Amino acid sequence: MLTALVVPAAILALWWFVTSRSFVAPYLLPSPGAVWRAGWQEVASGDLLRSAAASLERVGFGVGVGGVLGLAVGALVGWSRWAAALLEPTLDLLRHIPPLAWVPFALLWFKGGLLSAAFIVLLVSFFPVFIGTAHALRSVPVRLLDMARTTGASRRRTLVSVALPAALPQIVASLRVALGGGWMAVVAAEYFGYRHGLGALAFNAYQVLRADLVVVAMIAIGLLGLLIDLVVRLFADRLVWWGGR
């Protein structure tokens, strides 16, 4: 535990030294004290909590819908050669389009509300789950499928009872990737025309040269991202254990 604190402590000490000696202008790099005061003001006013809640709402909605769609389409493509031949070429093309390239359309279609940022998160989260699910189903050991067939199980029952449980660890891993990508995407998407959200907080602070608030937003983004990942890892471990029973 103490070893993990060495690098953050060194960064903090270097940061304090550079800013205390005025090597860098405060509007370019604020001092740790200035960041602490700005952060405390944001917490006390409730603005930081509202911004975090707005970002989490967009991520939850986008990853939820994107994950379900990715799982469904991935299972279809991974289990059916006909579906793979029909859908995979188009999806391979779409997944190479950067998600932020869709931001203008998201703002036009959804008028900058919850759905516009959630749409970007959906795109980011869909493809990891789709690819992970399809690959996981294609990697299920043939002997497991043969055993199911010898018992007279239908293809649908084999998918639900044998293939999906066997593919569960890789599917859960893809969900973790999707959630991490969705968190980064929502912060980037909030730079475009949003009043609330951690990304909007950072961008609005940048526009008025409030570097202290930018750092506050960055720290909040990092801490929340770490917390989300820890929760997902705990949930994933339990889910994989349950699926393997």
N, C-alpha and C positions, 0 to 999 in steps of 0.2 A: 504493500500500500504506500509506504513512504517513498519507495523508488519511483512510483508513478508521479509523485509530486515534484521530483527534481527538475524536470524540464519546464513545467509551468512556473515554478519559482524562479528559475533562471531567466525565463522570458519576462516575468514581472519585474525582476531586478534590473534587467537591461532596459526595459521600457521606462522605469522610474528614473534611471540614470540619464538616459538620453533627453527626456523631457525636463528634468530638473536642471540640466545644464543649458537648456534652451538651444540645443543643437538643431531642433526642428521647430518651426512655427506652430503654435497651439492649434491653429485651424487645419493644419496638416496632420498632426499627431498630438492629441490631447494627453494630458497627464493621467495616471491612474486615479488620482484624487478627483479630477474633473469628471472622469467617467463614472466614478462611484457616486458623486453628487447628482449627476444627471440621471443615473439609473434609479437612485432612491426617489427622486422627484417623479419619475415615470411610474414607479411602483405605487407611491403614495397617491398620485392622482388617478390611478386606475388605467391610465392610457396603455401601459405595457401589457397588462392583463387583457384588455380589449383587443389589442393588436395580435397577441398570441392566440386568443380565442378565435379571431377571424381567420387566421392562417390555418389553425387546426381544423376548423369547420370545413374549409375548402379542401384540405388534404384528405380528411375523413370521407367526404362525399366523393371526391375524385378517385381515390384509391379503392373505395368500396365498389363503385360502379365499374371502374377499370379492371379491378381484380376479378370480379364475377364474370365480366365479358371475356377477359383473357383466359380464365379457367374453362369457360364453356367452349370458346372457339379453339383453344389449344387442345382440349379433349377431343373435339370433333376432328381436327386436322391430324392429331396424333393417332387416332383410332381408325380413321377412314381414309384409304388411299384416294378415293374419289373426291372427298372434301379437300384433301391436301392438294390434289392437282388443280382443283377449282380455285381455292382461296390463297394458297401459299405464295404464288408469284405476286399477286397484288399486295398482300400484306408485307412481303419483303421489300417492295418498292416504298410503301408508305412509312415503314419503320426507319428508313434512311432520311426522311425529311425531319430536320430539327424541330422539336415541339414548339419552340418559341417562334418559328415561322408561321404558326397558326394563330398567334396572338391577335393580329389585326382582324381576322375573321371571328375569333372568339369575342372581341369587343363589339364588333358589328352585330353578330348574331344574338348575343346575350346582354348587350348594353352595359357591360362592365360590372354586372352583379356577381352573385355567388357562382353562378353557372359558368361564367367566362373563365375564371381562374381554375375552377374545378374541371372544366373541359381540358385545359392544358395538362393538369395533373392526371386526368383519365388517360390521355394519350401516352404520357410518360410511363404510367403504371401498367397499361394494357400489354405492351409488347414483352416486357420481361416475364410476365405470368404466362402469356400465350406461348412464348418460345420455351420456357421452362416446363410447362405442362406437356406440350407436344413432344419435346425431347425425352421427358421422363417416361411417357407412355411407350414411346418407341424403344426405350431401353429396358423395359420390363423383361426379365428372363423368360425365354421361350418355354422352359420346363414348367413354369407356373401356369402359363396359358394352356399348355398341353394337359396339365393335370385338371384344369377346370373343364376342358373339353371332354375329357374321359368321364367326367361325372354327369355329362349331358347339359351343362350350363349353357345358356344362350349367350350371344355376343354381348348383349346389354348387361346381363347378370355378371359375366366375366369382367366387363369394364368396371362395374360398380363394386363388386365383391373382391376382385383379385388385382386388376391393373391399377386402379386409383389408389388403394392402400399401399401397394408396392411403390408407386410413384410419389407418395406423399412427402417424403423428406425433400426431394428436389423441388416439388411444387411450393412447399413452405419456404424454402430458400429463395425461390423466385419472388414470393410475396414480400420477403424482407428487402430484396433489391428494389422492388416496385415502390415500397413505402419510403425508402431512402431517396430514391429518385424523385418521388412525388413531393417530398419535403423541400428538396432543392428547387424543383420546378415552380412550386407555388411562390417561393420567395422571389424568384426571378420574374414571374408573371406579375407580381404585385408592384413591380416598378412601373407598370404601364396603367396609369389612370385609376389608381385605387386610393381611397382615403384611409382605409384601415388595413392592418396586417403588418407583420414584421418587415416584409420587403418594402411596403409603402412607408413605414416609419423610417427605415434607413434612407430611402430615396428622398423623402421630404426633408430629412435632416441635412442631407448632402446639398440640397438646393439652397439652403440658407446657411451653409458653411458651419453646421453644427456637428463637427467631427466627433464630439463626445457622445452625441446621440447615435451616430452611425455605429460607433463601437459598442454601445449598449445593445443596439439591435443585433449586431453580429454575435455578441456573447449570448444573447437570448436565443438566437437561431441555433447556435452550436449546442447549448445546453439542452434545449428542447429536442433537437435531433438526436442527441446522445440518449436522452431519456426514452424517446420513442423506440430507438433501436434496442435498448435494454429490455423494455416491455415486450417487444416483438420476439426477441430471442427467448425470453422466459416462456411466452405463450407457444412459440414454435417447438421448444423442447418438450413441453407437455403434450402438444398435439401429435408430434411424431411418436412419442411414447405410447399415446392412446391408440394411434393408428396401427402400431406394430403389435398390439396385444392379440 
